[in-house]
Structures are given as structure tokens and as C-alpha cells.
Amino acid sequence: MTLNMKSTLATSLEAAAKHARLVLQSVTEGSDFHGRPTAVFQLGLPGAETANRTLKLELSEAFNFDKPELLPTMTAHLAAEAKRLHNPRPECYVTLGGLPMAFGQFLWPFHRSTSGADTYILHGEVHLADGGAHNLHAKVAASVTQTFAEIVPSMEQPYAETFVYNVVRKTIDLGQLEFLKSGNRQPVHVTTRYHSRWQKKFMFTETSDAERLEYLLRKVYWLSGVLGQGKPVWIADPRDAQYLNTTEADLLRIAGNQAGEELIKLGGEFASASEQLMARAPEYQAKLEAALNFTKPQFNESMRSGQANM
């Protein structure tokens, strides 16, 4: 069913999208986990070059973000999404360990747990995105406590997507999500451990310049060189800055240093892979395999064979 394009929510969203240089393509009616109505917005960039890359935004039908405490975050979210849509694969990210992956089928908005627990749940999937046809993926169930939910302005997609994606990446870094060809949903716990009460911001992993550099090189290698046919990717992404506990300006500074080393080709806030970077394919493939192996359950073979000293 098509929603009224002149509804309050649609009108507000269209205005915010226009400010971010996005085009509102359609508004349709959806439903959340419990069957309550939602508004599904399809947005894109103007021009034919990026016509196949769109942004899906699903909000509770009664949600109103046109408020002083909510509008700035919505505006910033759409502005960031507009830049990500310039990436050849906007849905793809990499982890610190070296895993390229695609986020998809996240069923916004969060819903209350059906088990009676005082938590919010969000279902989604992450797929290993290395260009292969193996279909390795992890079905996830992100859970947020009521205490955590009170920290953020809203649990709607534009306000929660960044920290949810980064908690998923952090959980993979810890070896607590396994990529399988099939399987049940695996838990991802979004807790206050990832939020600094005093600094009032999310904090995931303390990283050095060397670690941020290696992250950027892996990102450009996989998302530009392998998946993007050499097209540039956005390297000043605030989502990555949050994940690495740094700033967009710092990521640009580090990328600028590497452009001088001819490992990446830098143009503004975007970078593409150089021949020198692509020559490191064996190194990045080995790191991918090591990171993937780290997510697999490890068994104590001596205990399995009865040789453990108990």
C-alpha cells in the first residue's frame, strides 16, 4: 500500500532528505515485528550513475523527528548515508580483523522481546563479502536493555543503526559471531559497556595510528579494489570513526599520508585502490582467513581424546 506522500512524517522526511541532497523515491506502508504499521522510505541520489544504489529507511508510522532533540541527528544520518551511496557497495564494511562483510535484512524498528525480558530486539544478517559464492553469513539478534535505550535519543533506525553495526563488528572482533552457510540467530548484546557516561559518546576499540592505517588500507583494498572494480570509497565515514574511537578528520589525515606512499589514490574524502595496494592480495587474503578462523569455536583436542589432566 502506498502511503500519503503529504503525511506529516513523509513531508518531514522529504525535507530532511532534500537537505542531504537525497531524492525521496517512494513511501510505502510496512509493518513491524508485532504487526504495527511502519513507513518505508526509499531514497537515492540524483543522476543515473548511482540509480542502482538506494537507501531504505523504515520508521514507526507515528514517529516524529521534527523536534530540536531529534532533527540534528536525522539530518546528520541522511547526510552520511548520501555519501555512503557513492560507494560501489554502500552496504559493505570491514572489521579490524580484516573481514569484509555486507549488512542486510535488518528488520527495523526494534521490537520488544517476546520472552518477557525488558529488552528491545532487532534481527538482521551479515554476509562475508569477499567476492566469493560461499554464502557464509551470520544471522543476528541484537538486544538492547531498557537502561541502554534510555541513553539514546530514539531507538528508530537513524539513531540506532550506527552503534548497532559497530557492536556487530566488535562482537566479530571478539570471536563471538560465527559465519555459517545456515544456522540459528546468534545474540549480539548492545550494552552500556560501549557507551561512556562521562564523555557521552560510544566507545568501541582504542586504536593507534598504525591500526587505523591498516584498517583504512584493508577497507580500500576490499571495498574499492575487490568489490568495487577500483571505484573510490568514502574514508571519512563517521561510522568508522566511532568504531575506531577516532574522528573523521583523523582518518583523512592518515589517508593523506598513504596517498603520498602511492598505496591509495585519494580524491577529497574518497579513496581508491592503487596497483601497489592490490599487489598485497595474498597478505589480505591470509588475514581474512585468520580472522574467519578466529570466529569458529575452538575445541581442546586433548580433552576430547581424554588426555587432559583433570
C-alpha positions, 0 to 999 in steps of 0.5 A, spaced: 500 500 500 502 506 498 502 511 503 500 519 503 506 522 500 503 529 504 503 525 511 506 529 516 512 524 517 513 523 509 513 531 508 518 531 514 522 526 511 522 529 504 525 535 507 530 532 511 532 528 505 532 534 500 537 537 505 542 531 504 541 532 497 537 525 497 531 524 492 525 521 496 523 515 491 517 512 494 513 511 501 510 505 502 506 502 508 510 496 512 509 493 518 513 491 524 515 485 528 508 485 532 504 487 526 504 495 527 504 499 521 511 502 519 513 507 513 518 505 508 522 510 505 526 509 499 531 514 497 537 515 492 541 520 489 540 524 483 543 522 476 543 515 473 550 513 475 548 511 482 540 509 480 542 502 482 544 504 489 538 506 494 537 507 501 531 504 505 529 507 511 523 504 515 520 508 521 514 507 526 508 510 522 507 515 528 514 517 529 516 524 529 523 527 528 521 534 527 523 536 534 530 540 536 532 533 540 531 529 534 532 533 527 540 534 528 541 527 528 536 525 522 539 530 518 546 528 520 544 520 518 541 522 511 547 526 510 552 520 511 548 515 508 548 520 501 555 519 501 555 512 503 551 511 496 557 513 492 560 507 494 560 501 489 557 497 495 554 502 500 552 496 504 559 493 505 564 494 511 570 491 514 572 489 521 579 490 524 580 483 523 580 484 516 573 481 514 569 484 509 562 483 510 555 486 507 549 488 512 542 486 510 535 484 512 535 488 518 528 488 520 527 495 523 524 498 528 526 494 534 521 490 537 520 488 544 522 481 546 517 476 546 520 472 552 518 477 557 525 480 558 525 488 558 529 488 552 528 491 545 530 486 539 532 487 532 534 481 527 538 482 521 544 478 517 551 479 515 554 476 509 562 475 508 563 479 502 569 477 499 567 476 492 566 469 493 559 464 492 560 461 499 554 464 502 557 464 509 553 469 513 551 470 520 544 471 522 543 476 528 539 478 534 541 484 537 538 486 544 538 492 547 536 493 555 531 498 557 537 502 561 541 502 554 535 505 550 534 510 555 541 513 553 539 514 546 535 519 543 530 514 539 531 507 538 528 508 530 533 506 525 537 513 524 539 513 531 540 506 532 543 503 526 550 506 527 552 503 534 548 497 532 553 495 526 559 497 530 557 492 536 556 487 530 563 488 528 566 488 535 562 482 537 566 479 530 572 482 533 571 478 539 570 471 536 563 471 538 559 471 531 560 465 527 559 465 519 555 459 517 552 457 510 545 456 515 544 456 522 540 459 528 540 467 530 546 468 534 545 474 540 549 480 539 548 484 546 548 492 545 550 494 552 552 500 556 559 497 556 560 501 549 557 507 551 561 512 556 557 516 561 562 521 562 564 523 555 557 521 552 559 518 546 560 510 544 566 507 545 568 501 541 576 499 540 582 504 542 586 504 536 593 507 534 595 510 528 598 504 525 591 500 526 587 505 523 592 505 517 591 498 516 584 498 517 583 504 512 588 500 507 584 493 508 577 497 507 580 500 500 583 494 498 576 490 499 571 495 498 574 499 492 579 494 489 575 487 490 568 489 490 568 495 487 572 494 480 577 500 483 571 505 484 573 510 490 570 509 497 568 514 502 574 514 508 571 519 512 565 515 514 563 517 521 561 510 522 568 508 522 570 513 526 566 511 532 568 504 531 575 506 531 574 511 537 577 516 532 574 522 528 573 523 521 578 528 520 583 523 523 582 518 518 583 523 512 589 525 515 592 518 515 589 517 508 593 523 506 599 520 508 598 513 504 596 517 498 603 520 498 606 512 499 602 511 492 598 505 496 591 509 495 589 514 490 585 519 494 580 524 491 577 529 497 574 524 502 574 518 497 579 513 496 581 508 491 585 502 490 592 503 487 596 497 483 601 497 489 595 496 494 592 490 490 599 487 489 598 485 497 592 480 495 595 474 498 597 478 505 589 480 505 587 474 503 591 470 509 588 475 514 581 474 512 582 467 513 585 468 520 580 472 522 574 467 519 578 462 523 578 466 529 570 466 529 569 458 529 569 455 536 575 452 538 575 445 541 581 442 546 583 436 542 586 433 548 580 433 552 576 430 547 581 424 546 581 424 554 588 426 555 587 432 559 589 432 566 583 433 570 
